[in-house]
């Protein structure tokens, strides 16, 4: 597999044999670096934010016009934007996409609520349409839900670590103060 246990590898000889083809392929796969977001990326963030707001407006317009294919196409674009934000590890972009999804959900929920009260129990084609649009948002929502879960887990772990460090520091300070008091008491007795 990796050629670690082949003869000549560890016997002190400098073997100049060729690497296996599978190892060459593994070395050719580029590593994807995590993009660090800096203040120079602010213009990129605002461009991303404009794209998300434009897509959100187009989705809401398509929902209002009952354009099923247009709404689904724009939701696919919004899904791609959220995947980009997640890939770039950019929390600001993820929050913008999450807010856009929340606005779209509220619009659909308002439409469904108005239809539910008007039809009093019947399922209309409009309700089916809004439900279909809501269901097509599941991939984006699930991606954002996973990010939210991981983020909240990471935050709780960081809080636990910080609490542990604070407790260690408090114990150290108490012990240090106790030693100082004992040292001063010994000096006073002498």
Secondary structure, 3 states (H helix, E strand, C coil): CCCCCCCCCCCCCCCCCCCCHHHHHHHHCCCCCCCCCCHHHHHHHHHHHHHHHHHHHHHHHHHHCCCHHHHHHHHHHHHHHHHHHHHCCCHHHHHHHHHHHHHHHHHHHHHHHHHHHHHCCCCCHHHHHHHHHHHHCHHHHHHHHHHHHHHHHHHHHHHHHHHHHHHHHHHHHHHHHHHHHHHHHHHHHC
